[in-house]
Amino acid sequence: MKIKEGEFMRRKYVVAYLSIFVVGFLLFAPAIEGVPPAYSGQLYSLYGDWLQGKPVGLAVFNVEPMINGKEFTGDLILTIINYSSDSPKIVLVKHINGYSQTAFKIERIPVGLRKFSTLQNGKLVQRTRTAFRDREYYVGVFGYVNGKFYSGGKFVVFEPKKPITQLNIQLKLVEKNVSKSAVFKGKTLVRDLESQGINLKYSEGIAYSSTPVKTQTQTVYLPAGVIHSAPWTKVSWWISGGYIVNGYGTDQQTALWYDSFDQYIIGYLTPPNPHEWGKSGKDKAVSYVTTWVTLDNTNSGKYKKETVMAHVMYELNAYVYTSWITGLTVTQYILKPVRISGLSSGQVSVETPPAVPSYSDTINQNGVAFGFEPRNSGSGWMVKEVTFSFGLNYGGADADVSVTLYRQAGGSSYGTPFVVAYNAVGAKYWYKNNDPRNYELFIHW
């Protein structure tokens, strides 16, 4: 087919315009988006993925090691582990000295529409937006500087709402005095690990296990919530595994948030100190069952409350790092909540009838379910002392820790618990402090 001269010129201008746009993007996008210049190549790659319709984004981590409230400057090894799937994997290892910027590509997978509230002309307006699956990473640092060993880390969980996500991450360091003779003993470890079939990778003179060299799990009973029941009523507290049971449940799995822990030990699989675990931020335990606990108060004239206990599986991962240059070998232990496999009844006690607030409402249906709302941050709620015991090659790995349940539930990909009330038609109900994100519901006659 012959193209007319005018049409040919129009197409020529379009191609020229697109070329200018692409060149402009390649030149100026890193500065516009705040991406470190050293990582502009990843941004260009990201742009190519977008043109192909791939669900990807870019994460920029601004990492700042801190000691006694001040920035720490000294040679440290930065490690970032991707915990966004069931099989954790180290995605980055490098040397840093003080504040450091790191950028890498991430999956940005839409999971549906979510409602949210926003202020518009002084009024609260309901909107909807596309939600994206949460991303989860562990960010840690460690190093031997001037006769002392420094380490610290935390979990970072975020929803990649925008194509490029920037996060400021401060890491509080733990300082230990260590003799030099105890540090530099790992130069032959690489050959030993490879002979065991361990998958090693290399970065800046550091050999490391890209996946855990050891993984152990243990299930413990931890607080999950509180039931408040009025006289002659029955109240159930539910979590969802993403399916319906007896007419109740949701298509989203319930997620509750607990403490995670870490510890860095010099040597290969040297057992950690049971009393020196550090908290490494909050992390979610996801329910794989739809189940409930019931406080049956139908034959009592007293107000009661019950603590609901969750069966929470914690996972211990051990990673190993060794320097080709110095021989420094470190085992990084990470202990985190993973899943909820069930619920059980906890302590039941009589409580003083609460005063009915002005914002209360009336229950008008038997067996009605009351939902809570997700929250992406929340204060500590209930605490339990726990002892973990794991078996490793050269002995046990124990942890004596205090685990906190937070007033935080759900997420972009997960739901919250809910409450079902029976024999309570005509009773008043309300959320604690008029906030469904406190995860407590009161019933009163």
C-alpha positions in Angstrom: 0.0 0.0 0.0 1.4 3.4 -1.0 1.5 6.0 1.7 0.7 9.6 0.7 3.3 12.2 1.4 1.2 14.0 4.0 0.6 10.8 5.9 4.3 9.9 5.7 5.3 13.2 7.2 2.7 12.8 10.0 4.0 9.4 10.9 7.6 10.8 10.8 6.6 13.5 13.3 4.9 10.9 15.6 8.0 8.7 15.6 10.3 11.7 16.3 8.0 12.9 19.1 8.0 9.4 20.7 11.8 9.2 20.4 12.2 12.6 22.1 9.8 11.4 24.9 11.8 8.2 25.5 15.1 10.1 25.5 13.7 12.6 27.9 12.5 9.9 30.2 15.9 8.2 30.2 17.6 11.5 30.9 15.4 13.0 33.5 13.3 10.3 35.1 15.9 9.3 37.8 16.1 12.9 39.0 12.4 13.4 38.9 11.6 10.2 40.8 14.4 10.6 43.3 16.1 7.4 42.2 19.8 7.4 43.0 21.8 8.0 39.8 23.7 4.8 40.3 20.4 2.9 39.9 19.1 4.8 36.8 19.8 1.6 34.8 17.2 -0.2 36.8 14.7 2.5 36.2 15.3 2.2 32.4 14.7 -1.5 32.7 11.6 -0.8 34.7 10.3 1.4 31.9 10.8 -1.4 29.4 8.9 -3.8 31.7 6.0 -1.3 31.8 5.9 -1.1 28.0 5.4 -4.9 28.1 2.6 -4.7 30.7 4.6 -6.4 33.4 3.3 -5.7 37.0 6.6 -4.3 38.4 7.7 -1.3 40.4 10.9 0.1 42.0 11.7 0.2 45.7 14.2 2.8 47.0 15.5 2.0 50.5 17.2 4.9 52.3 19.1 3.0 55.0 20.6 4.8 58.0 22.5 2.7 60.7 22.1 4.4 64.1 24.1 4.0 67.4 23.0 5.9 70.5 20.7 8.1 68.4 23.4 9.2 65.9 24.3 8.0 62.4 27.0 5.2 62.5 29.9 5.6 60.1 32.0 2.5 59.7 32.3 -0.4 57.2 29.1 -2.5 57.5 27.6 -5.2 55.3 24.0 -4.5 54.2 21.7 -7.4 53.5 18.1 -7.3 52.2 16.0 -10.5 52.3 12.8 -10.8 50.3 10.1 -12.3 52.5 7.2 -11.6 50.2 6.7 -15.3 49.3 6.9 -18.5 51.3 10.5 -19.1 50.2 12.6 -16.2 51.5 15.6 -15.2 49.5 18.5 -12.7 49.8 18.2 -10.1 47.1 21.1 -7.8 48.0 24.4 -7.9 49.9 26.9 -5.0 49.8 29.3 -2.9 51.8 28.0 0.5 53.2 29.6 3.2 55.3 26.9 5.3 57.0 23.7 6.4 55.1 23.1 4.3 52.0 20.5 4.3 49.1 19.6 1.1 47.5 17.1 0.6 44.6 15.7 -2.7 43.2 12.8 -3.9 41.2 9.8 -5.4 42.9 6.5 -7.1 41.9 3.5 -4.8 42.0 0.5 -7.1 41.8 -3.0 -5.7 42.0 -5.4 -7.6 44.4 -8.7 -5.8 43.8 -10.4 -2.6 44.7 -10.4 -1.1 48.2 -12.6 1.6 49.7 -10.9 4.6 51.5 -12.0 7.9 53.0 -10.6 11.3 52.0 -11.3 14.9 52.8 -12.8 17.0 50.0 -13.9 20.6 50.6 -14.0 19.9 54.3 -16.2 16.8 53.9 -15.3 13.1 54.3 -15.8 11.4 50.9 -15.6 7.6 50.1 -13.4 6.7 47.2 -12.1 3.4 45.8 -8.6 2.6 44.5 -6.7 -0.4 43.3 -4.9 -2.2 46.1 -1.6 -4.0 45.6 -0.2 -7.0 47.4 2.0 -6.2 50.3 5.8 -6.5 49.9 7.8 -7.7 52.8 11.6 -7.4 53.3 14.1 -7.8 56.1 16.8 -5.1 56.1 19.9 -5.8 58.2 23.5 -4.6 58.7 26.5 -6.0 60.6 30.2 -5.5 60.8 33.4 -5.6 62.8 34.8 -2.1 63.5 37.6 -1.2 65.8 37.4 -4.3 68.0 33.6 -4.2 68.3 30.8 -6.1 66.5 27.8 -4.1 65.3 24.5 -5.5 64.1 20.8 -4.6 63.7 17.8 -5.1 61.4 14.1 -4.8 61.0 11.2 -6.0 58.9 9.7 -3.5 56.4 6.2 -4.3 55.1 4.6 -1.9 52.6 2.0 -1.7 49.9 3.5 -0.4 46.6 0.7 2.0 45.9 2.9 4.0 43.4 5.2 2.6 40.7 8.2 3.9 42.7 8.2 3.5 46.5 10.7 5.3 48.7 11.2 4.3 52.3 13.4 5.8 55.0 14.8 3.0 57.2 16.7 3.6 60.4 18.4 0.6 61.9 19.3 0.7 65.6 22.7 -1.1 66.1 23.7 -3.4 68.9 27.3 -3.1 70.0 29.4 -6.0 71.4 33.1 -6.3 72.4 34.7 -9.1 70.5 38.3 -10.2 70.4 39.9 -10.3 67.0 40.9 -13.9 67.3 37.2 -14.9 67.7 36.3 -13.1 64.4 38.6 -14.0 61.6 38.3 -17.8 61.3 36.1 -18.3 58.3 38.4 -18.4 55.2 37.9 -22.2 54.7 34.2 -22.1 55.3 33.2 -21.5 51.6 34.6 -24.8 50.5 32.9 -26.5 53.4 29.5 -25.0 52.5 29.9 -25.8 48.8 30.7 -29.4 49.7 27.4 -29.5 51.6 25.5 -28.5 48.5 24.6 -25.0 49.9 23.8 -22.5 47.2 26.3 -19.7 47.6 26.4 -16.3 45.9 29.1 -13.7 45.9 29.0 -9.9 46.1 31.8 -7.4 46.9 34.1 -10.1 48.3 31.3 -11.7 50.4 30.0 -15.2 50.0 26.5 -15.8 51.4 23.7 -18.3 51.4 21.0 -16.9 49.1 18.4 -19.0 51.0 18.4 -20.1 54.6 21.0 -22.8 55.5 18.6 -23.9 58.2 14.9 -23.5 58.8 12.9 -24.6 61.9 9.4 -23.9 63.0 7.5 -23.9 66.3 3.9 -23.1 67.2 3.1 -21.1 70.4 -0.1 -19.8 72.0 -0.3 -16.1 71.9 -3.1 -13.6 72.6 -5.3 -12.8 69.6 -8.1 -10.6 70.9 -10.7 -10.2 73.6 -14.4 -11.1 73.8 -16.8 -9.0 75.8 -20.2 -10.7 76.6 -23.3 -9.4 78.3 -25.5 -11.5 80.6 -27.5 -14.2 78.8 -25.7 -13.7 75.5 -23.2 -15.7 73.5 -20.4 -14.0 71.5 -18.0 -15.6 69.1 -14.6 -14.2 67.9 -13.7 -15.3 64.4 -10.7 -15.4 62.0 -10.9 -16.3 58.3 -8.8 -18.6 56.2 -10.2 -17.2 53.1 -13.3 -19.4 53.0 -16.8 -19.7 54.6 -17.7 -22.0 57.5 -21.3 -22.2 58.9 -22.2 -19.1 56.9 -19.4 -17.0 58.3 -16.0 -16.0 56.9 -14.5 -13.8 54.2 -12.6 -14.3 51.0 -9.6 -12.7 52.7 -7.3 -14.4 55.2 -7.1 -12.7 58.6 -3.7 -11.3 59.5 -2.7 -10.4 63.1 0.6 -8.6 63.9 3.2 -9.7 66.4 6.9 -9.1 67.2 9.7 -10.5 65.1 13.3 -11.0 66.4 16.9 -11.3 65.2 20.4 -12.0 66.4 23.8 -11.9 64.7 26.4 -14.4 65.9 30.0 -14.7 64.8 30.8 -18.1 63.4 28.9 -20.7 61.4 25.7 -21.8 63.1 27.1 -20.8 66.5 24.0 -21.1 68.8 22.5 -17.7 69.7 22.2 -16.4 73.2 18.7 -17.1 74.4 18.5 -13.8 76.2 20.0 -11.5 73.6 17.4 -11.5 70.9 16.5 -8.1 69.5 13.1 -7.0 68.3 13.1 -6.5 64.5 9.8 -4.8 64.0 6.2 -6.1 63.6 5.2 -8.8 61.2 2.0 -10.5 60.3 0.8 -14.0 61.1 -1.8 -15.1 58.5 -4.7 -17.4 59.2 -5.0 -20.6 57.1 -8.2 -21.7 58.8 -11.7 -20.2 59.3 -12.5 -20.8 63.0 -13.8 -19.2 66.1 -13.9 -19.2 69.9 -17.2 -18.7 71.8 -17.8 -17.1 75.2 -21.1 -18.7 76.2 -22.8 -16.5 78.8 -26.4 -17.6 78.2 -26.8 -19.0 81.8 -25.1 -16.1 83.6 -26.3 -12.8 84.8 -22.8 -11.3 84.8 -20.7 -9.4 82.3 -17.7 -11.4 81.3 -14.6 -11.2 79.1 -12.3 -13.8 77.6 -8.9 -13.6 76.1 -8.7 -15.5 72.7 -5.5 -17.4 72.1 -4.1 -18.0 68.6 -1.9 -20.9 67.6 0.9 -18.9 65.9 3.7 -20.7 64.0 7.0 -18.9 64.2 9.8 -19.7 61.7 13.5 -19.5 62.5 15.8 -18.8 59.4 19.6 -19.0 59.6 21.7 -17.3 56.9 25.5 -17.4 56.7 27.9 -14.7 55.4 31.7 -14.9 55.1 34.2 -12.5 53.7 36.8 -13.6 51.2 39.0 -10.8 52.3 38.9 -10.8 56.1 37.5 -14.2 56.9 34.7 -12.7 59.0 31.9 -15.2 59.2 28.5 -14.4 60.7 25.3 -16.3 61.2 22.2 -14.2 60.9 19.2 -15.6 62.8 15.7 -14.3 62.0 12.7 -15.4 64.0 9.3 -14.3 62.7 5.6 -15.1 62.9 4.3 -16.9 59.8 0.8 -18.4 60.2 -2.2 -19.0 62.4 -3.4 -22.6 62.5 -6.2 -22.3 65.1 -7.8 -20.6 68.1 -8.4 -21.7 71.7 -10.1 -20.3 74.7 -8.0 -18.3 77.2 -8.7 -16.8 80.6 -12.4 -15.9 81.4 -13.2 -13.3 84.0 -16.0 -11.2 85.3 -15.8 -7.5 84.4 -17.5 -4.4 85.6 -20.4 -3.4 83.2 -19.1 -0.6 81.0 -21.1 2.7 80.8 -23.1 2.8 77.5 -21.6 5.7 75.4 -23.7 8.1 73.3 -22.4 6.6 70.1 -23.7 3.1 70.8 -26.2 1.4 68.5 -28.8 -1.4 68.9 -28.5 -5.0 67.8 -31.6 -5.9 65.8 -30.7 -9.4 64.4 -29.6 -12.7 66.0 -26.3 -14.0 64.8 -25.2 -10.7 63.3 -21.5 -10.3 62.5 -19.6 -7.2 63.4 -16.5 -6.5 61.4 -13.4 -4.5 62.3 -11.3 -2.3 60.0 -7.7 -2.9 58.9 -4.9 -0.8 60.3 -1.4 -0.6 58.9 0.1 0.7 62.2 -0.9 0.2 65.8 0.3 0.3 69.4 1.1 -2.7 71.6 -1.9 -4.4 73.1 -1.1 -7.7 75.0 2.2 -9.3 75.9 3.2 -12.9 76.6 6.5 -14.4 77.7 7.6 -17.2 75.3 10.4 -19.7 75.1 11.3 -21.1 71.7 13.6 -24.1 71.3 15.0 -25.1 67.9 17.4 -27.9 67.0 20.4 -27.0 64.7 23.5 -28.9 63.6 25.7 -28.0 66.6 23.2 -27.7 69.3 20.0 -25.8 70.1 18.9 -22.3 69.2 16.7 -21.0 72.0 14.9 -17.7 72.5 13.4 -16.3 75.7 11.4 -13.4 74.5 8.4 -11.2 75.2 6.0 -11.3 72.3 3.6 -8.4 71.8 0.2 -8.5 70.0 -0.4 -5.1 68.3 -3.7 -3.3 67.7 -3.1 -3.9 64.0 -4.8 -6.3 61.7 -5.2 -7.0 58.0 -3.4 -5.3 55.2 -3.8 -4.6 51.5 -4.0 -8.4 50.9 -5.5 -9.6 54.2 -8.6 -9.1 56.3 -9.4 -8.6 60.0 -11.1 -10.7 62.7 -14.8 -10.3 63.3 -17.3 -10.9 66.1 -20.7 -12.7 66.0 -23.4 -12.0 68.7 -26.2 -14.4 69.6 -29.3 -13.9 71.9 -28.5 -10.2 72.0 -31.4 -8.6 70.0 -32.3 -5.3 71.7 -28.9 -4.9 73.4 -26.6 -2.0 72.8 -23.2 -2.4 71.2 -20.2 -0.2 70.4 -16.6 -0.4 69.4 -14.0 0.5 72.0 -13.4 4.3 71.8 -15.8 4.4 68.9 -13.0 3.0 66.7 -13.4 -0.4 64.8 -9.6 -0.5 64.5 -9.2 -1.2 68.3 -10.6 -4.7 67.7 -12.8 -4.7 70.8 -16.7 -4.8 70.7 -18.8 -4.3 73.8 -22.4 -5.5 74.3 -24.7 -4.1 77.1 -28.3 -4.4 78.0 
